[in-house]
Amino acid sequence: MTNIADEGVFDKVIKKLEEKVDYADIRVGNSRSNAIIMKDGKIDNVDTGVNFSVGIRVLQNGAWGSAYTTDINKVEDIADKATILANQLESNVELTSMQAVEDKVKSNAKIKMDDITIEDKIACMKEANYAGKLDKVNSINISFSEAESTSLLLSTEGTRITSDNNRLVFSMNSVAGDNQVMQIGHKSLGGTQGFEIIRDADIEEFARSISEKSIDLLSAKTPPSGNYPIVMDSELAGVFIHEALGHASEADIVLQNDSIIKDKLGQNIASDIVTVIDDPTRTDGFGHFTYDVEGTKTSPTTIVENGQLKTFLSSRETAKKFNMQSSGNARSVIKDKPLVRMSNTYIKPGDHTFDELIEQLHDGIYLKGSRGGQVDTGRGIFQFNAVEAYMVRNGELDEHIRDVSLSGSTLDILNNITALGSDFNLSVGFCGKDGQTAPVGDGGPHVLVSEATVGGIQ
């Protein structure tokens, strides 16, 4: 990645701010990106972007002022603007203390953007399209996106961090249909590496499995409705733990009085076999980062340990209100206000094989995959849509079913977890919050739940 523009400009501004305000930081980003969309074997769109941006935050007398520009010649101007805004506002913001950090973080990518031509990237997409063209498949959409960036963080506390970053996502949708119904198969590959993610994958198997899934769903039956014991696969379990518990554990959500666990620190909120971790340091997760946007060095945060709620995810500002240290979960793109965001959030695996879980389930439903849903973090209720499911009878998989919903109370489900698989998987995802989007990973093992509400999707 090309270097950040003349760093001397930012050093000059941060020194001026040191003399005028209580705290300030400057975030600088320089990025390049490619995005390719293929529809039914034909390239529909190719976008190549270059972006340079600078954001400055100023904290003065307990109030934030911030400003943003894409013009390096206006850096001093936005510093003045942020300072004026902070001086005009009244608030009670305080930050946790932290030691100044100086570091240079290298990218995890082995094969960088310029090492592979656009033509070769398109060739991989064509390979996937060809492999996915099975009987009854009516349409295939494939997307490829990659970004390479360098960022700089400077603060009046002396922090100076330069980071090189790469992210890549390869996704495919396959639509199958007959005279009566239409079904979709979907899967994504992705990570904080380079093109080796694609090189090391079996693209033919990846694409064929997606199309086979869409075809299989055509003959699947509609689900029953009622309360059943269930097994969730790692994808659905990850979505549940991210949406239902992860968001409820974000300190800004808690402070807004919109979390079912707001007053439960130190209490048991789940079965004693349940441990939930948010870990930005996992390089195998799409939500990986070494420092958050405030310069806090990341580490695994155990949200729930053996059923007990241990802490909330936080930024320096929200952590101060709980008299704790920041967990390093302040995230945003440069032009936006940092928010408390998850990274790679998952349920810690147990020691059961899949067959053992199905045997223990005995009579119930095995749910696989996720097509989204909705959560009310304040009331602690949720509804998710699984991609597919199987009835389980006498400890064995039986008929295939589709269009299945899972709903209930977050705390009830957490307390009804009776066994955990020894397997583990993290899915690639993007999380939305307050109009902002962040790359995340979520997952865990297969999870056995003694009772949950299952029904059909309307």
C-alpha positions in Angstrom: 0.0 0.0 0.0 1.2 3.5 -0.7 2.4 5.6 2.2 0.3 8.0 4.1 0.7 11.6 2.8 3.3 13.7 4.5 3.1 12.8 8.2 4.8 16.1 9.1 1.5 17.9 8.5 -0.2 15.8 11.1 2.7 16.1 13.6 2.5 19.8 13.4 -1.3 19.9 14.0 -1.2 17.4 16.9 1.5 19.5 18.6 -0.7 22.7 18.3 -3.7 20.8 19.7 -1.7 19.6 22.7 -1.4 23.2 23.8 -5.1 24.0 23.3 -7.3 21.1 24.3 -7.7 18.4 26.9 -7.3 15.6 24.4 -7.3 15.1 20.6 -6.6 12.4 18.1 -6.0 12.4 14.3 -7.0 9.5 12.2 -5.6 9.3 8.6 -6.5 6.7 6.0 -5.3 5.9 2.6 -7.0 3.0 0.8 -7.6 1.3 -2.5 -10.4 -1.2 -3.4 -11.8 -3.3 -6.2 -15.3 -4.7 -6.4 -16.5 -7.0 -9.2 -20.0 -8.3 -9.7 -20.8 -11.2 -12.1 -24.4 -12.1 -13.0 -25.0 -15.4 -14.8 -21.4 -15.6 -16.1 -21.2 -12.0 -17.4 -19.5 -9.1 -15.6 -22.1 -6.7 -14.5 -19.9 -4.1 -12.8 -16.3 -3.4 -11.9 -15.5 -0.6 -9.4 -12.0 0.5 -8.5 -11.7 3.2 -5.8 -9.0 5.2 -4.1 -9.7 7.1 -0.9 -7.8 9.4 1.3 -9.4 10.9 4.5 -8.5 12.6 7.7 -10.6 12.8 10.8 -9.9 14.9 13.9 -11.6 14.6 17.3 -11.1 17.1 20.1 -12.2 16.7 23.7 -12.4 20.0 25.6 -14.2 20.6 28.9 -16.0 17.3 28.6 -17.4 17.8 25.1 -16.4 16.3 21.8 -15.8 18.3 18.6 -15.0 16.5 15.4 -14.3 17.3 11.7 -13.4 15.4 8.6 -11.8 16.1 5.2 -10.5 14.4 2.1 -8.1 17.3 1.3 -4.7 17.3 3.0 -4.5 21.0 2.6 -7.5 21.5 5.0 -6.1 19.5 7.9 -5.3 22.6 10.0 -8.8 24.0 9.1 -10.6 21.0 10.4 -8.5 21.0 13.5 -9.7 24.5 14.2 -13.3 23.6 13.4 -13.2 20.6 15.8 -11.8 22.8 18.5 -14.4 25.5 18.0 -17.2 22.9 18.1 -15.9 21.3 21.3 -15.7 24.7 23.0 -19.3 25.5 22.1 -20.8 22.3 23.5 -21.4 21.1 27.0 -21.1 17.5 28.2 -19.5 15.3 30.8 -17.3 13.0 28.7 -14.3 11.5 30.4 -11.8 8.9 29.1 -10.0 6.0 30.8 -6.3 6.5 31.1 -3.9 4.7 28.8 -0.2 4.6 28.1 1.0 6.1 24.8 1.6 3.5 22.2 4.1 3.6 19.2 3.7 0.7 16.8 3.7 -0.4 13.2 1.3 -3.1 12.3 1.8 -5.2 9.1 -0.8 -6.7 6.9 -1.6 -10.4 7.1 -1.8 -10.6 3.3 0.7 -12.8 1.5 -0.7 -12.1 -2.0 -1.4 -8.4 -2.3 -3.9 -6.7 -4.6 -1.4 -5.9 -7.3 0.1 -9.4 -7.3 -3.0 -10.8 -9.2 -4.5 -9.2 -12.3 -8.2 -8.3 -12.5 -8.4 -10.8 -15.4 -7.2 -13.6 -13.1 -9.7 -12.6 -10.4 -12.5 -12.7 -13.0 -11.3 -16.1 -14.1 -11.9 -17.4 -10.6 -15.4 -16.0 -10.7 -16.0 -17.7 -14.0 -14.7 -21.0 -12.6 -17.3 -20.7 -9.8 -20.1 -19.8 -12.1 -19.3 -22.8 -14.4 -19.1 -25.2 -11.4 -22.4 -23.9 -10.0 -24.4 -24.3 -13.3 -26.4 -27.4 -12.3 -29.8 -28.6 -13.5 -32.6 -26.5 -12.0 -30.3 -23.6 -11.2 -31.8 -20.5 -12.8 -29.4 -17.8 -11.8 -26.0 -17.3 -10.2 -24.6 -14.0 -8.8 -21.0 -13.8 -7.7 -19.3 -10.9 -6.0 -15.6 -10.2 -5.3 -14.3 -7.3 -3.2 -10.9 -6.5 -1.8 -9.4 -3.5 0.0 -5.9 -2.5 0.9 -5.3 0.4 3.3 -2.8 2.1 5.5 -3.9 4.1 8.5 -2.2 6.4 10.9 -3.4 7.3 14.5 -1.8 10.2 16.4 -3.0 11.5 19.8 -2.0 14.3 22.1 -1.1 11.6 24.6 1.7 10.5 22.4 0.2 7.5 20.6 1.4 6.9 17.1 0.2 3.8 15.3 0.6 2.9 11.6 -1.4 -0.1 10.3 -1.4 -1.8 7.0 -4.6 -3.8 6.4 -6.2 -6.1 3.8 -9.7 -7.6 3.5 -11.2 -9.8 0.9 -14.7 -11.3 0.4 -15.8 -13.8 -2.3 -19.6 -14.5 -2.2 -22.0 -16.5 -4.3 -25.8 -16.8 -4.5 -27.3 -19.6 -6.5 -31.1 -19.5 -7.3 -32.8 -22.8 -8.1 -36.4 -23.2 -9.1 -39.1 -25.5 -10.4 -42.7 -24.7 -11.4 -43.8 -24.1 -7.8 -41.0 -22.7 -5.6 -37.6 -20.9 -5.8 -34.8 -21.4 -3.3 -31.4 -19.7 -2.7 -28.1 -21.1 -1.7 -25.4 -18.7 -0.4 -21.9 -18.8 1.0 -19.0 -16.4 1.5 -15.2 -16.8 1.7 -13.3 -13.9 3.3 -10.7 -12.7 5.8 -8.1 -10.2 6.6 -5.6 -11.8 4.2 -5.0 -11.4 0.5 -5.7 -13.5 -2.6 -4.4 -16.6 -0.9 -7.9 -17.0 0.6 -9.1 -17.8 -3.0 -6.0 -19.6 -4.0 -6.2 -22.0 -1.1 -9.9 -22.7 -1.4 -11.5 -25.3 -3.6 -13.6 -22.9 -5.7 -15.2 -25.7 -7.7 -16.5 -27.5 -4.5 -17.4 -24.1 -3.0 -19.6 -23.2 -5.9 -21.1 -26.6 -6.5 -22.1 -27.0 -2.8 -24.0 -23.7 -3.0 -26.0 -24.7 -6.0 -26.6 -28.2 -4.6 -28.0 -26.5 -1.5 -30.5 -24.4 -3.5 -31.6 -27.5 -5.4 -32.0 -29.6 -2.2 -34.2 -27.0 -0.7 -36.7 -27.3 -3.5 -37.9 -30.6 -2.2 -37.7 -29.8 1.5 -40.9 -29.8 3.5 -42.4 -26.9 5.6 -41.7 -27.0 9.3 -43.9 -27.7 12.3 -44.6 -25.0 14.8 -44.2 -25.2 18.6 -41.6 -25.6 21.3 -38.9 -28.2 20.5 -35.4 -29.2 21.7 -33.0 -28.0 18.9 -29.5 -28.2 17.7 -28.1 -25.0 16.1 -25.2 -25.3 13.7 -22.2 -23.0 14.2 -23.5 -20.3 11.8 -26.9 -20.0 13.4 -25.4 -20.2 16.9 -23.0 -17.4 15.9 -25.7 -15.2 14.6 -27.7 -15.8 17.8 -24.8 -14.9 20.1 -23.8 -11.9 18.0 -27.2 -10.4 17.6 -29.0 -11.4 20.9 -26.1 -11.2 23.4 -23.3 -9.4 21.7 -25.2 -6.2 21.0 -26.8 -6.3 24.4 -23.2 -6.4 25.9 -22.0 -3.3 24.1 -21.5 -0.6 26.8 -23.1 2.2 24.8 -26.3 0.1 24.3 -26.3 -0.6 28.1 -25.9 3.1 28.9 -28.9 3.8 26.6 -30.9 1.5 28.9 -31.6 -0.7 25.9 -30.0 -4.0 27.1 -31.7 -6.9 28.9 -28.4 -7.5 30.8 -27.8 -3.9 31.9 -28.0 -4.7 35.6 -26.6 -8.3 35.5 -22.8 -7.9 35.8 -21.6 -10.7 38.1 -24.8 -12.7 37.7 -25.4 -16.0 36.0 -27.3 -15.3 32.7 -26.6 -18.6 31.0 -26.0 -22.3 31.5 -22.7 -23.0 33.4 -21.3 -24.6 30.2 -21.6 -21.4 28.3 -18.5 -19.1 27.7 -18.8 -16.3 25.2 -15.7 -14.5 23.9 -15.1 -11.4 21.7 -11.7 -11.6 20.2 -10.3 -9.1 17.7 -6.8 -10.8 17.9 -8.0 -13.9 15.9 -6.4 -13.6 12.5 -8.8 -16.3 11.2 -11.8 -14.0 11.9 -13.2 -11.4 9.5 -13.4 -9.0 12.5 -9.7 -9.0 13.2 -7.8 -5.8 14.2 -4.7 -5.2 16.4 -5.7 -1.8 17.8 -9.1 -0.2 17.9 -9.5 3.4 16.6 -8.6 4.9 19.9 -5.2 3.1 20.0 -6.2 0.5 22.6 -4.3 -2.8 22.1 -6.8 -5.6 21.6 -7.1 -8.8 23.5 -9.8 -11.5 24.0 -12.7 -10.3 26.1 -14.6 -12.9 28.0 -18.2 -11.6 28.1 -19.7 -14.6 29.7 -17.6 -17.2 31.6 -19.2 -20.5 32.7 -22.6 -18.8 32.6 -21.7 -15.6 34.5 -21.7 -12.2 32.9 -18.2 -10.8 33.4 -18.0 -7.5 31.6 -19.3 -5.3 28.8 -17.6 -4.4 25.5 -16.4 -0.8 25.7 -14.5 2.2 24.4 -12.5 4.6 26.6 -15.5 6.8 27.1 -18.0 4.1 28.0 -15.5 2.2 30.1 -14.9 5.2 32.3 -18.6 5.2 33.2 -18.3 1.7 34.4 -15.0 2.2 36.2 -13.2 -0.3 34.0 -10.6 -0.2 31.3 -11.5 -0.1 27.6 -11.9 -3.5 26.0 -10.6 -2.1 22.7 -13.9 -2.2 20.9 -14.1 1.4 19.6 -14.6 1.1 15.8 -15.7 3.2 12.8 -14.5 4.4 9.5 -12.6 7.7 9.7 -15.6 10.0 8.8 -17.8 8.5 11.5 -18.0 8.7 15.2 -16.4 5.7 16.9 -18.9 3.3 18.4 -18.6 0.2 20.6 -18.6 -2.7 18.1 -18.0 -6.4 18.2 -15.1 -8.1 16.4 -15.1 -11.9 16.4 -17.8 -13.1 18.8 -18.3 -16.7 19.5 -19.4 -19.4 21.9 -16.5 -21.4 23.2 -16.7 -25.1 22.0 -17.4 -28.0 24.3 -16.4 -31.7 23.9 -19.3 -33.4 22.2 -19.3 -34.8 18.6 -22.1 -33.9 16.3 -23.5 -37.4 16.5 -23.5 -37.3 20.3 -25.5 -34.0 20.1 -28.1 -35.5 17.7 -28.4 -38.6 19.9 -29.0 -36.4 23.0 -31.5 -34.3 21.0 -33.3 -37.6 20.3 -36.6 -36.0 19.0 -36.4 -32.4 17.9 -35.1 -30.2 15.1 -31.6 -29.5 13.7 -31.3 -26.0 12.3 -28.6 -24.9 9.9 -27.5 -21.5 8.5 -29.0 -18.1 8.9 -31.0 -15.7 6.7 -31.1 -12.9 9.2 -33.8 -11.8 11.6 -34.5 -9.2 14.2 -33.6 -8.6 17.9 -34.9 -6.3 20.6 -31.9 -6.0 22.9 -33.9 -4.1 25.5 -36.7 -6.7 25.9 -34.3 -9.6 25.2 -36.4 -11.2 22.5 -35.4 -12.3 19.0 -36.5 -14.0 15.8 -34.1 -15.5 13.3 -34.6 -17.4 10.0 -32.6 -20.6 9.4 -31.6 -21.6 5.9 -32.8 -25.1 6.4 -33.4 -27.8 9.1 -33.9 -31.5 9.6 -36.4 -33.2 11.8 -34.6 -35.5 14.3 -36.4 -38.7 15.3 -34.9 -41.3 17.7 -31.5 -39.7 17.5 -31.2 -39.7 13.8 -31.7 -37.1 11.0 -35.0 -37.4 9.2 -36.9 -35.3 6.7 -35.4 -32.1 5.3 -37.4 -28.9 6.0 -37.1 -25.3 4.9 -38.3 -21.8 5.7 -37.8 -22.2 9.4 -37.9 -19.5 12.1 -36.4 -19.6 15.6 -37.7 -17.2 18.2 -37.7 -16.7 21.9 -36.0 -15.0 24.9 -32.3 -14.5 24.8 -31.8 -15.4 28.5 -34.1 -18.5 28.2 -32.1 -19.8 25.2 -28.8 -19.2 27.0 -30.0 -21.0 30.1 -31.4 -23.9 28.0 -28.1 -24.8 26.4 -27.3 -28.3 27.6 -24.4 -29.4 25.5 -21.8 -27.9 23.1 -20.0 -29.5 20.2 -16.3 -29.8 19.9 -16.3 -28.3 16.4 -15.7 -24.6 15.7 -16.4 -22.2 12.8 -16.4 -18.5 12.3 -18.6 -16.9 9.6 -17.8 -13.8 7.5 -20.2 -11.0 8.1 -20.9 -7.3 8.2 -22.7 -5.7 11.2 -24.8 -2.6 11.0 -25.3 -0.2 13.9 -26.4 3.5 13.9 -26.0 3.7 10.2 -22.4 2.4 10.3 -21.1 -1.0 9.0 -18.2 -3.0 10.4 -16.7 -6.3 9.3 -17.2 -9.0 11.9 -16.9 -12.7 12.5 -19.3 -14.8 14.6 -19.6 -18.5 15.3 -18.9 -21.3 17.7 -19.7 -25.0 17.7 -23.0 -26.9 17.3 -25.2 -26.1 20.3 -27.9 -28.2 21.9 -30.8 -26.3 23.4 -33.4 -28.1 25.5 -36.3 -25.9 24.4 -36.9 -23.2 21.8 -39.8 -21.9 19.7 -39.7 -23.0 16.0 -42.1 -22.1 13.3 -42.5 -21.4 9.6 -41.4 -18.2 7.9 -44.4 -16.2 6.6 
